[in-house]
Amino acid sequence: VPRAAAGRGTGAPGEMDDSSKEALMEEAPPRYTEPPRLPCIPHELRSLLLMVVLVVVALVVLNITFLLLGLHLSESHAETVLRMTIHGLDGGGTPQHLAVSKKERTGTFAVRDGLNASATVVYDYSKLLVGYRSWRRRACYISRVDKDNFPGLDAVTETFQSRQDEEVGDKAVPLADRSLLGTTINILCSAVPVYWA
């Protein structure tokens, strides 16, 4: 017995306390569970799924490309406006800027009105009207034209500028019904009164 008691507390290598053995025996070892496994997908099926995903992505990109291209084409065909600058016969003189709308059947010119001002002249070929708006005055002028004889830009500008220089006075009544004006002249004269010239 003394030998056993002496062996318990000596701490000699290779010997262990019975109390520590009991403590280790009471605790159960931890249980480790296997992580859930993904179902095994065969290589052929994986390749097929990858191909389907790539085809769907390609179709989406193709559709978006065609939609944007179609939008661009329809937008550019919605109203074709031709813009050009016209010089005099000898290449000199003040260049005239022209915008032609096929849809509205109008021609719009920017002209000089005095020294430091400009005006806009609109030929409306569908309504047989010519409109004039000076940007230094608060009025628009319109005139009917003959279908077979449209006046030149110089004659129209001179007529409207002389009419504009006359005192409008009380006898001139602004146009009340603007429905006879085309879209372009309506927009040009939207914020000012319109008079017949």
SEVO-82449 format. One line per 2 residues: number of its first residue (from 0); their letters; for each residue x, y, z of N, C-alpha, C, O, CB. Coordinates in steps of 0.02 Angstrom, whole numbers, padded with zeros to 5 digits. Glycine has a CB too. Example, Ala and Ser with C-alpha at 12.3 -4.5 7.8 and 13.67 -1.06 7.14 Angstrom:
BEGIN
0 = AS = 00660:-00284:00390:00615:-00225:00390:00660:-00165:00390:00712:-00166:00423:00565:-00224:00452 | 00642:-00112:00354:00684:-00053:00357:00645:00002:00394:00670:00057:00402:00704:-00030:00286
//
This chain:
BEGIN
0 = VP = 00041:-00060:00000:00000:00000:00000:00043:00063:00000:00030:00109:-00038:-00047:00000:00060 | 00095:00066:00042:00136:00126:00039:00166:00137:-00029:00177:00193:-00051:00190:00124:00092
2 = RA = 00179:00081:-00064:00209:00088:-00131:00160:00119:-00180:00179:00160:-00221:00232:00020:-00156 | 00096:00100:-00174:00045:00128:-00219:00034:00201:-00204:00026:00241:-00250:-00021:00090:-00214
4 = AA = 00033:00218:-00140:00024:00288:-00121:00083:00329:-00145:00075:00386:-00167:00015:00296:-00046 | 00141:00300:-00140:00200:00337:-00162:00199:00347:-00237:00223:00398:-00261:00264:00301:-00141
6 = GR = 00171:00299:-00274:00170:00306:-00347:00120:00356:-00372:00128:00384:-00426:00154:00240:-00378 | 00069:00369:-00331:00017:00416:-00354:00042:00487:-00360:00029:00520:-00411:-00042:00415:-00306
8 = GT = 00077:00511:-00312:00095:00582:-00312:00166:00595:-00335:00188:00653:-00332:00087:00609:-00244 | 00201:00547:-00357:00271:00558:-00374:00280:00598:-00437:00327:00637:-00443:00307:00493:-00380
10 = GA = 00237:00589:-00481:00242:00626:-00544:00296:00598:-00589:00324:00635:-00630:00256:00699:-00531 | 00310:00536:-00582:00361:00504:-00624:00335:00499:-00695:00274:00493:-00706:00380:00434:-00597
12 = PG = 00378:00502:-00742:00356:00500:-00811:00323:00433:-00827:00344:00380:-00804:00414:00512:-00858 | 00271:00438:-00868:00234:00379:-00889:00179:00361:-00842:00139:00316:-00858:00280:00322:-00896
14 = EM = 00173:00392:-00786:00120:00377:-00739:00071:00434:-00738:00090:00492:-00746:00149:00364:-00668 | 00006:00418:-00728:-00047:00470:-00730:-00090:00464:-00669:-00099:00409:-00642:-00089:00464:-00795
16 = DD = -00117:00519:-00647:-00164:00519:-00591:-00227:00482:-00610:-00250:00486:-00666:-00181:00591:-00569 | -00254:00445:-00561:-00318:00412:-00574:-00374:00462:-00581:-00421:00451:-00618:-00334:00362:-00518
18 = SS = -00370:00519:-00544:-00423:00570:-00547:-00426:00601:-00616:-00480:00615:-00642:-00413:00624:-00494 | -00368:00612:-00647:-00368:00641:-00714:-00392:00591:-00765:-00422:00610:-00815:-00299:00667:-00732
20 = KE = -00379:00527:-00753:-00404:00475:-00799:-00479:00473:-00797:-00512:00467:-00849:-00375:00407:-00781 | -00507:00478:-00736:-00580:00476:-00729:-00612:00536:-00764:-00665:00529:-00795:-00600:00475:-00655
22 = AL = -00581:00595:-00758:-00608:00655:-00790:-00609:00648:-00865:-00657:00670:-00898:-00567:00718:-00769 | -00558:00617:-00894:-00556:00608:-00966:-00606:00556:-00988:-00634:00562:-01043:-00486:00587:-00987
24 = ME = -00618:00507:-00948:-00664:00454:-00966:-00736:00476:-00965:-00778:00451:-01002:-00655:00395:-00921 | -00751:00525:-00921:-00821:00548:-00915:-00842:00588:-00977:-00901:00584:-00997:-00829:00591:-00851
26 = EA = -00797:00626:-01007:-00815:00666:-01066:-00816:00622:-01128:-00769:00585:-01142:-00766:00726:-01075 | -00870:00628:-01164:-00875:00589:-01226:-00838:00625:-01281:-00836:00687:-01281:-00950:00577:-01246
28 = PP = -00808:00590:-01326:-00772:00623:-01381:-00822:00660:-01426:-00878:00636:-01435:-00730:00572:-01421 | -00802:00715:-01455:-00848:00752:-01499:-00865:00712:-01561:-00824:00673:-01586:-00817:00820:-01519
30 = RY = -00925:00721:-01584:-00947:00686:-01644:-00942:00734:-01704:-00968:00790:-01702:-01020:00660:-01636 | -00909:00712:-01753:-00901:00752:-01814:-00947:00723:-01867:-00948:00663:-01881:-00827:00752:-01838
32 = TE = -00987:00769:-01897:-01031:00745:-01950:-01002:00766:-02017:-00968:00817:-02023:-01103:00774:-01941 | -01016:00727:-02065:-00992:00741:-02131:-01031:00799:-02161:-01092:00801:-02154:-00998:00678:-02176
34 = PP = -00998:00846:-02195:-01035:00901:-02227:-01081:00872:-02281:-01065:00821:-02312:-00987:00954:-02256 | -01138:00906:-02293:-01183:00880:-02345:-01148:00882:-02413:-01115:00931:-02430:-01249:00920:-02348
36 = RL = -01155:00830:-02450:-01122:00825:-02515:-01171:00846:-02569:-01230:00829:-02568:-01096:00753:-02528 | -01145:00883:-02616:-01185:00902:-02674:-01195:00840:-02716:-01151:00797:-02722:-01150:00959:-02715
38 = PC = -01253:00837:-02746:-01264:00779:-02789:-01213:00780:-02846:-01199:00833:-02875:-01336:00777:-02816 | -01188:00726:-02860:-01137:00721:-02912:-01170:00731:-02980:-01214:00694:-03000:-01101:00652:-02909
40 = IP = -01147:00784:-03016:-01174:00798:-03082:-01126:00768:-03133:-01066:00783:-03132:-01183:00876:-03094 | -01152:00728:-03177:-01108:00698:-03227:-01077:00752:-03271:-01106:00805:-03282:-01147:00647:-03270
42 = HE = -01019:00738:-03297:-00982:00785:-03338:-01021:00807:-03400:-01018:00866:-03418:-00916:00754:-03360 | -01058:00762:-03432:-01096:00779:-03492:-01152:00828:-03476:-01165:00875:-03513:-01126:00716:-03523
44 = LR = -01185:00816:-03418:-01239:00862:-03398:-01211:00930:-03380:-01242:00981:-03396:-01278:00832:-03339 | -01154:00932:-03347:-01122:00996:-03329:-01104:01034:-03393:-01114:01095:-03395:-01060:00983:-03286
46 = SL = -01078:01001:-03442:-01061:01034:-03506:-01123:01060:-03541:-01122:01114:-03570:-01023:00985:-03552 | -01177:01021:-03538:-01239:01041:-03570:-01268:01103:-03535:-01291:01150:-03569:-01291:00984:-03568
48 = LL = -01267:01104:-03468:-01292:01163:-03431:-01250:01225:-03446:-01278:01279:-03454:-01291:01149:-03355 | -01185:01217:-03451:-01141:01273:-03467:-01157:01300:-03537:-01158:01360:-03547:-01068:01252:-03462
50 = MV = -01168:01256:-03584:-01185:01277:-03652:-01252:01314:-03654:-01258:01364:-03689:-01187:01217:-03700 | -01301:01289:-03617:-01367:01321:-03615:-01361:01391:-03586:-01390:01439:-03612:-01418:01279:-03573
52 = VL = -01323:01399:-03531:-01313:01465:-03501:-01278:01512:-03550:-01298:01570:-03556:-01272:01459:-03435 | -01227:01489:-03584:-01192:01531:-03633:-01237:01552:-03691:-01234:01609:-03713:-01130:01495:-03660
54 = VV = -01279:01506:-03715:-01325:01522:-03769:-01376:01574:-03746:-01392:01620:-03784:-01360:01458:-03795 | -01402:01566:-03686:-01452:01615:-03660:-01420:01684:-03653:-01450:01734:-03672:-01480:01591:-03591
56 = VA = -01359:01687:-03626:-01325:01752:-03619:-01312:01783:-03688:-01322:01843:-03697:-01257:01744:-03580 | -01291:01743:-03736:-01279:01768:-03804:-01344:01794:-03835:-01343:01846:-03868:-01249:01714:-03848
58 = LV = -01399:01758:-03825:-01463:01782:-03853:-01486:01847:-03821:-01512:01891:-03855:-01517:01728:-03843 | -01476:01854:-03756:-01495:01916:-03722:-01453:01974:-03749:-01480:02028:-03764:-01486:01910:-03645
60 = VL = -01388:01964:-03755:-01344:02017:-03782:-01364:02034:-03853:-01365:02093:-03872:-01270:01996:-03779 | -01379:01984:-03894:-01399:01996:-03963:-01465:02035:-03967:-01471:02081:-04007:-01406:01930:-04000
62 = NI = -01514:02015:-03925:-01578:02051:-03925:-01570:02124:-03904:-01599:02168:-03935:-01628:02017:-03877 | -01530:02136:-03853:-01519:02205:-03831:-01485:02245:-03886:-01502:02303:-03897:-01477:02207:-03766
64 = TF = -01437:02214:-03919:-01402:02249:-03974:-01450:02267:-04031:-01449:02323:-04056:-01345:02205:-04001 | -01493:02219:-04050:-01540:02233:-04104:-01593:02284:-04083:-01614:02326:-04124:-01575:02169:-04126
66 = LL = -01615:02282:-04020:-01663:02332:-03997:-01633:02402:-03998:-01666:02449:-04020:-01686:02315:-03926 | -01571:02409:-03975:-01539:02475:-03976:-01527:02498:-04047:-01535:02557:-04062:-01473:02473:-03937
68 = LG = -01507:02453:-04091:-01497:02471:-04161:-01563:02492:-04193:-01565:02541:-04231:-01466:02412:-04200 | -01616:02455:-04179:-01682:02473:-04206:-01706:02540:-04180:-01735:02579:-04218:-01733:02419:-04189
70 = LH = -01694:02553:-04116:-01713:02617:-04088:-01674:02674:-04121:-01703:02727:-04136:-01700:02618:-04012 | -01610:02663:-04132:-01570:02714:-04165:-01594:02727:-04236:-01600:02785:-04257:-01496:02694:-04166
72 = LS = -01608:02673:-04273:-01631:02682:-04342:-01700:02715:-04346:-01711:02759:-04387:-01634:02614:-04378 | -01746:02695:-04302:-01812:02725:-04303:-01809:02798:-04282:-01846:02840:-04307:-01861:02687:-04259
74 = ES = -01764:02813:-04235:-01757:02883:-04213:-01728:02926:-04268:-01750:02983:-04279:-01712:02886:-04151 | -01679:02899:-04304:-01649:02939:-04358:-01696:02945:-04418:-01691:02993:-04456:-01583:02909:-04380
76 = HA = -01743:02897:-04427:-01790:02901:-04482:-01854:02937:-04462:-01894:02955:-04506:-01807:02832:-04507 | -01865:02949:-04397:-01926:02982:-04375:-01930:03052:-04406:-01983:03072:-04431:-01928:02987:-04298
78 = ET = -01875:03088:-04404:-01875:03152:-04437:-01806:03163:-04467:-01758:03175:-04431:-01894:03210:-04388 | -01803:03159:-04532:-01740:03171:-04566:-01734:03245:-04579:-01774:03274:-04615:-01736:03130:-04632
80 = VL = -01684:03275:-04549:-01673:03346:-04558:-01606:03354:-04594:-01555:03330:-04571:-01673:03384:-04489 | -01609:03388:-04650:-01549:03402:-04688:-01525:03471:-04669:-01562:03520:-04674:-01563:03396:-04765
82 = RM = -01463:03475:-04649:-01435:03540:-04630:-01378:03555:-04679:-01337:03513:-04694:-01409:03540:-04556 | -01377:03617:-04703:-01324:03636:-04749:-01311:03711:-04744:-01353:03749:-04718:-01341:03617:-04822
84 = TI = -01255:03731:-04768:-01237:03801:-04771:-01229:03820:-04844:-01193:03787:-04881:-01171:03816:-04730 | -01264:03873:-04864:-01264:03894:-04934:-01224:03959:-04939:-01238:04007:-04904:-01337:03903:-04962
86 = HG = -01175:03959:-04983:-01135:04019:-04995:-01161:04053:-05058:-01200:04024:-05097:-01059:04002:-05002 | -01140:04115:-05068:-01160:04152:-05128:-01131:04119:-05191:-01091:04073:-05187:-01136:04224:-05124
88 = LD = -01152:04144:-05250:-01130:04115:-05313:-01055:04119:-05322:-01024:04072:-05348:-01164:04151:-05372 | -01024:04173:-05300:-00952:04181:-05307:-00914:04154:-05246:-00853:04163:-05241:-00934:04254:-05319
90 = GG = -00949:04122:-05201:-00917:04095:-05141:-00912:04146:-05085:-00890:04130:-05030:-00849:04069:-05157 | -00932:04207:-05098:-00927:04260:-05048:-00995:04273:-05017:-01040:04232:-05022:-00899:04325:-05078
92 = GT = -01001:04329:-04985:-01064:04347:-04953:-01074:04309:-04888:-01032:04269:-04867:-01123:04333:-05000 | -01128:04324:-04856:-01143:04292:-04792:-01172:04223:-04804:-01220:04216:-04842:-01193:04335:-04750
94 = PQ = -01143:04172:-04774:-01170:04104:-04785:-01239:04098:-04752:-01251:04123:-04697:-01122:04051:-04757 | -01284:04063:-04786:-01352:04051:-04760:-01355:03980:-04733:-01333:03933:-04766:-01406:04063:-04816
96 = HL = -01383:03973:-04674:-01390:03907:-04643:-01461:03883:-04654:-01509:03919:-04640:-01372:03909:-04567 | -01468:03822:-04678:-01533:03795:-04696:-01543:03727:-04662:-01497:03686:-04658:-01539:03787:-04773
98 = AV = -01603:03716:-04637:-01623:03651:-04610:-01688:03632:-04644:-01737:03670:-04643:-01631:03652:-04532 | -01690:03572:-04675:-01749:03550:-04711:-01776:03487:-04676:-01739:03440:-04663:-01733:03535:-04786
100 = SK = -01841:03488:-04662:-01873:03431:-04631:-01920:03399:-04682:-01967:03430:-04705:-01912:03451:-04566 | -01906:03336:-04700:-01949:03301:-04748:-02017:03286:-04717:-02069:03290:-04751:-01916:03236:-04771
102 = KE = -02017:03269:-04654:-02080:03250:-04620:-02128:03310:-04617:-02187:03303:-04634:-02066:03224:-04550 | -02103:03367:-04596:-02144:03427:-04590:-02151:03464:-04656:-02194:03508:-04663:-02116:03473:-04537
104 = RT = -02108:03448:-04704:-02105:03483:-04768:-02093:03558:-04757:-02129:03600:-04782:-02170:03473:-04808 | -02039:03572:-04719:-02021:03641:-04705:-01947:03652:-04720:-01907:03605:-04720:-02036:03659:-04632
106 = GT = -01931:03715:-04733:-01862:03737:-04740:-01852:03794:-04692:-01891:03842:-04693:-01845:03757:-04813 | -01800:03792:-04651:-01788:03844:-04601:-01721:03877:-04615:-01670:03843:-04621:-01790:03814:-04530
108 = FA = -01722:03943:-04620:-01661:03982:-04632:-01648:04028:-04573:-01694:04055:-04543:-01668:04022:-04697 | -01584:04037:-04558:-01563:04088:-04510:-01537:04146:-04552:-01492:04137:-04593:-01508:04061:-04459
110 = VR = -01565:04206:-04540:-01544:04265:-04579:-01525:04321:-04530:-01541:04318:-04471:-01601:04289:-04627 | -01491:04371:-04557:-01472:04429:-04516:-01531:04478:-04513:-01567:04488:-04562:-01409:04465:-04544
112 = DG = -01538:04509:-04455:-01589:04560:-04446:-01556:04620:-04414:-01555:04628:-04352:-01649:04534:-04402 | -01529:04662:-04455:-01492:04720:-04430:-01419:04702:-04419:-01393:04654:-04447:-01523:04745:-04364
114 = LN = -01386:04742:-04378:-01315:04736:-04369:-01295:04676:-04325:-01254:04635:-04346:-01288:04799:-04339 | -01325:04671:-04267:-01305:04618:-04220:-01362:04572:-04200:-01363:04546:-04145:-01275:04648:-04159
116 = AS = -01410:04563:-04245:-01467:04521:-04227:-01479:04470:-04283:-01455:04478:-04339:-01531:04564:-04216 | -01516:04419:-04266:-01534:04369:-04316:-01608:04357:-04315:-01644:04377:-04269:-01495:04304:-04304
118 = AT = -01632:04325:-04368:-01702:04308:-04374:-01707:04239:-04405:-01658:04214:-04433:-01742:04361:-04417 | -01765:04210:-04400:-01776:04144:-04429:-01833:04148:-04479:-01886:04177:-04464:-01791:04092:-04374
120 = VV = -01822:04120:-04539:-01874:04117:-04590:-01891:04044:-04600:-01847:04002:-04610:-01850:04151:-04657 | -01956:04028:-04598:-01979:03959:-04608:-02024:03957:-04669:-02075:03993:-04673:-02016:03933:-04545
122 = YD = -02006:03916:-04718:-02049:03902:-04775:-02087:03838:-04758:-02057:03785:-04749:-02007:03894:-04842 | -02153:03842:-04753:-02195:03784:-04740:-02229:03765:-04806:-02278:03797:-04826:-02248:03797:-04683
124 = YS = -02202:03713:-04839:-02226:03694:-04905:-02293:03658:-04903:-02329:03657:-04953:-02175:03651:-04940 | -02310:03628:-04847:-02375:03593:-04843:-02432:03642:-04828:-02487:03632:-04853:-02373:03539:-04788
126 = KL = -02419:03695:-04789:-02471:03744:-04773:-02469:03805:-04818:-02512:03849:-04814:-02464:03766:-04700 | -02418:03808:-04862:-02408:03865:-04907:-02403:03931:-04868:-02436:03980:-04884:-02465:03870:-04959
128 = LV = -02361:03930:-04817:-02349:03988:-04774:-02274:04001:-04769:-02233:03956:-04775:-02380:03977:-04704 | -02258:04064:-04757:-02190:04083:-04740:-02195:04121:-04674:-02235:04167:-04667:-02156:04127:-04797
130 = GY = -02154:04101:-04625:-02153:04134:-04560:-02087:04168:-04548:-02035:04146:-04573:-02167:04083:-04504 | -02089:04222:-04509:-02029:04261:-04495:-02029:04280:-04422:-02078:04305:-04396:-02025:04325:-04540
132 = RS = -01973:04268:-04388:-01967:04287:-04317:-01900:04319:-04307:-01848:04289:-04317:-01976:04225:-04270 | -01903:04382:-04286:-01842:04418:-04268:-01829:04407:-04193:-01876:04409:-04154:-01847:04494:-04285
134 = WR = -01768:04395:-04175:-01752:04381:-04105:-01743:04445:-04064:-01734:04442:-04003:-01690:04338:-04101 | -01744:04503:-04097:-01740:04565:-04059:-01808:04598:-04050:-01813:04647:-04013:-01692:04614:-04093
136 = RR = -01859:04573:-04081:-01927:04600:-04074:-01973:04546:-04046:-01958:04487:-04052:-01955:04626:-04143 | -02027:04567:-04017:-02074:04519:-03987:-02135:04509:-04033:-02191:04522:-04012:-02097:04543:-03917
138 = AC = -02123:04486:-04093:-02178:04473:-04140:-02154:04424:-04193:-02095:04418:-04208:-02203:04538:-04173 | -02203:04389:-04221:-02192:04343:-04277:-02237:04366:-04334:-02291:04393:-04323:-02209:04268:-04256
140 = YI = -02214:04357:-04395:-02253:04376:-04454:-02260:04316:-04500:-02213:04278:-04508:-02221:04436:-04491 | -02319:04309:-04529:-02330:04255:-04577:-02361:04283:-04640:-02391:04337:-04639:-02375:04199:-04546
142 = SR = -02353:04246:-04693:-02380:04267:-04757:-02398:04205:-04798:-02362:04154:-04795:-02330:04313:-04796 | -02452:04209:-04835:-02470:04154:-04880:-02429:04161:-04944:-02411:04217:-04964:-02547:04153:-04896
144 = VD = -02415:04105:-04975:-02377:04106:-05038:-02414:04064:-05090:-02454:04021:-05073:-02305:04079:-05027 | -02399:04079:-05152:-02427:04042:-05207:-02391:03976:-05215:-02330:03972:-05209:-02423:04083:-05272
146 = KD = -02430:03924:-05228:-02402:03856:-05233:-02348:03851:-05286:-02299:03815:-05278:-02458:03806:-05247 | -02358:03886:-05341:-02311:03881:-05397:-02258:03935:-05396:-02213:03935:-05438:-02349:03885:-05461
148 = NF = -02262:03982:-05349:-02215:04038:-05349:-02195:04057:-05278:-02220:04105:-05249:-02247:04099:-05385 | -02149:04019:-05251:-02123:04036:-05185:-02072:04091:-05193:-02027:04087:-05234:-02091:03973:-05151
150 = PG = -02078:04144:-05153:-02030:04199:-05158:-01961:04178:-05132:-01956:04133:-05090:-02055:04261:-05119 | -01910:04211:-05157:-01842:04197:-05135:-01830:04221:-05064:-01869:04260:-05036:-01791:04229:-05182
152 = LD = -01776:04198:-05035:-01761:04215:-04965:-01748:04290:-04956:-01769:04319:-04907:-01700:04176:-04941 | -01713:04321:-05003:-01699:04393:-04998:-01763:04434:-05000:-01772:04481:-04962:-01652:04415:-05054
154 = AV = -01809:04415:-05046:-01872:04452:-05052:-01914:04443:-04989:-01943:04491:-04964:-01912:04428:-05114 | -01917:04383:-04963:-01956:04370:-04902:-01927:04408:-04843:-01965:04440:-04805:-01958:04294:-04886
156 = TE = -01862:04407:-04835:-01829:04442:-04780:-01842:04516:-04784:-01857:04549:-04734:-01754:04428:-04779 | -01836:04544:-04844:-01847:04616:-04853:-01919:04635:-04837:-01932:04685:-04804:-01829:04638:-04925
158 = TF = -01967:04595:-04861:-02038:04609:-04848:-02053:04608:-04774:-02085:04653:-04747:-02082:04558:-04885 | -02030:04556:-04740:-02045:04550:-04669:-02009:04603:-04628:-02037:04628:-04579:-02025:04481:-04644
160 = QS = -01948:04622:-04647:-01912:04673:-04609:-01944:04742:-04619:-01946:04782:-04572:-01839:04675:-04631 | -01970:04755:-04679:-02004:04820:-04689:-02070:04820:-04650:-02088:04872:-04622:-02016:04834:-04764
162 = RQ = -02105:04765:-04649:-02168:04760:-04611:-02155:04768:-04537:-02194:04798:-04500:-02204:04692:-04626 | -02099:04739:-04515:-02081:04742:-04445:-02062:04814:-04425:-02075:04835:-04368:-02022:04695:-04430
164 = DE = -02032:04851:-04471:-02012:04919:-04456:-02071:04967:-04452:-02066:05019:-04420:-01962:04944:-04507 | -02126:04950:-04486:-02187:04991:-04480:-02213:04985:-04409:-02204:04934:-04376:-02241:04969:-04532
166 = EV = -02244:05036:-04387:-02275:05034:-04320:-02335:04988:-04323:-02380:04997:-04364:-02295:05106:-04295 | -02336:04938:-04279:-02392:04890:-04279:-02456:04926:-04259:-02508:04916:-04292:-02378:04831:-04232
168 = GD = -02455:04966:-04208:-02513:05007:-04188:-02574:04966:-04169:-02569:04906:-04158:-02531:05052:-04243 | -02631:05001:-04164:-02693:04970:-04143:-02728:04933:-04199:-02767:04887:-04186:-02739:05021:-04114
170 = KA = -02715:04951:-04262:-02752:04920:-04317:-02731:04848:-04330:-02770:04809:-04357:-02743:04960:-04379 | -02670:04830:-04312:-02647:04761:-04322:-02672:04717:-04265:-02659:04730:-04206:-02570:04757:-04328
172 = VP = -02708:04665:-04283:-02735:04619:-04233:-02696:04553:-04239:-02690:04525:-04293:-02813:04607:-04244 | -02670:04529:-04183:-02634:04465:-04187:-02680:04407:-04205:-02740:04408:-04192:-02599:04450:-04121
174 = LA = -02650:04358:-04235:-02687:04299:-04256:-02712:04262:-04195:-02674:04246:-04149:-02641:04252:-04299 | -02778:04247:-04194:-02808:04214:-04136:-02805:04138:-04144:-02792:04102:-04096:-02880:04237:-04127
176 = DR = -02818:04113:-04204:-02821:04041:-04216:-02754:04017:-04246:-02740:04029:-04305:-02880:04022:-04264 | -02715:03985:-04206:-02649:03962:-04229:-02650:03893:-04260:-02598:03866:-04279:-02599:03963:-04171
178 = SL = -02709:03864:-04266:-02714:03796:-04294:-02696:03794:-04367:-02677:03741:-04393:-02785:03769:-04284 | -02700:03850:-04402:-02682:03850:-04473:-02606:03851:-04483:-02582:03840:-04538:-02714:03909:-04508
180 = LG = -02569:03864:-04429:-02496:03863:-04434:-02471:03792:-04428:-02501:03751:-04394:-02465:03908:-04379 | -02417:03777:-04461:-02385:03712:-04455:-02348:03706:-04388:-02342:03755:-04351:-02337:03698:-04514
182 = TT = -02324:03647:-04374:-02290:03635:-04311:-02228:03678:-04303:-02217:03706:-04250:-02270:03561:-04306 | -02188:03683:-04355:-02125:03721:-04351:-02138:03795:-04337:-02105:03824:-04294:-02085:03713:-04415
184 = IN = -02185:03825:-04374:-02200:03896:-04362:-02233:03906:-04294:-02220:03956:-04260:-02247:03924:-04418 | -02275:03859:-04273:-02306:03863:-04206:-02253:03863:-04152:-02257:03901:-04104:-02354:03804:-04195
186 = IL = -02203:03820:-04159:-02149:03819:-04109:-02108:03882:-04112:-02090:03910:-04060:-02104:03757:-04120 | -02093:03905:-04172:-02054:03966:-04180:-02088:04026:-04148:-02055:04068:-04118:-02041:03979:-04254
188 = CS = -02153:04031:-04156:-02191:04089:-04133:-02230:04076:-04069:-02278:04112:-04055:-02237:04112:-04187 | -02213:04026:-04031:-02254:04005:-03974:-02260:04058:-03920:-02312:04062:-03888:-02226:03942:-03944
190 = AV = -02209:04099:-03908:-02210:04145:-03852:-02224:04218:-03872:-02222:04263:-03830:-02144:04142:-03815 | -02239:04229:-03936:-02250:04298:-03959:-02313:04301:-04002:-02335:04250:-04028:-02189:04325:-03999
192 = PV = -02343:04361:-04009:-02402:04366:-04053:-02382:04357:-04126:-02326:04371:-04146:-02436:04434:-04043 | -02431:04332:-04166:-02419:04320:-04237:-02462:04369:-04277:-02522:04376:-04264:-02436:04246:-04256
194 = YW = -02432:04403:-04326:-02467:04450:-04369:-02460:04429:-04441:-02410:04399:-04461:-02439:04522:-04359 | -02511:04446:-04481:-02507:04436:-04554:-02465:04492:-04583:-02470:04549:-04561:-02578:04435:-04586
196 = A = -02425:04476:-04632:-02384:04527:-04664:-02409:04538:-04735:-02381:04579:-04771:-02309:04506:-04665
//
